[in-house]
């Protein structure tokens, strides 16, 4: 059982019908969501959808207009920010420039007036956790960006919070370092068993690090699922479109067999066949969401006739490991198909303006109502 599927597991955090208003503006709209201990929970969504507001309410920097947030069974509204077992790490890191790495990490522990020995032990543990032992005496300007990020993380974890909030924690790092650091972040989260809630604009990052991803829009959570659940089984065109690349084919449904529908998509070839657990009535408007890598592309007619259509290659994007083809169908609809380049391309391969066939399985896409 994953904790969110286990009926006996108590959530660490419960948002219950939480609304946040700024004047007349509704930033969070009647939001209900559980997050479990030891989860790495990602909030993903366009700018202004309310991600930071959710974090700020958890941290206590923002009041709640309606509803309640519970942390470990306790309503947090009455608990002042510094008494919540919650810490927040900002993108800017906000390290003290005149203090050493050691002193930065020790800062909160000293403020709590812990005995020196205990502080020493705890800081050593944090230095080890974040692989910063060698840099303990340096000042922030004497270490790299990635190391500064780890100091900030060590400092946020020093007091052993139950919950760490990470607002774009890797935003200041370049792409390669960012990807490496994502794995470190996952390791550290697992080692400490702290619950992490992360806000990121980077969908790949959310998919890499998170146990579950919440996709938000205008103050609401549209879908919460594991990364592959979000990618393979989006609940709406909005989510399908937000994560990764997708073809959205609009049409009308007509029952075929059990859990299968014909989709009349206005293309002057046979209707396409789609499997769906969701029920559609005959003539109902529907959207088939299908990922480009689920669509094969061939010069010759494929053996299987199901969902095979002819078109012309408009353009090709070569991405090294992958190639994406834009294929125009009769009537003008353009479909993206993607193939893995497992060997070097040659002149015999599909090229621009070729007449091609594209094809996919009935189970390859998701049929959506909106
Ligand atoms: P971004 O990804 O750009 O950081 P976000 O999803 O984190 O966006 P929030 O910062 O949570 O978005 O803001 C949600 C909405 O609430 C935005 O439309 C924002 O303009 C509004 N908002 C945030 N803080 C205030 C405030 N103090 N007063 C009025 N409106 C606010």
Boltz pocket constraint, residues with backbone or C-beta under 6 A from the ligand:
constraints:
  - pocket:
      binder: B
      contacts: [[A, 22], [A, 25], [A, 27], [A, 45], [A, 46], [A, 47], [A, 48], [A, 49], [A, 50], [A, 51], [A, 52], [A, 53], [A, 54]]
      max_distance: 6.0
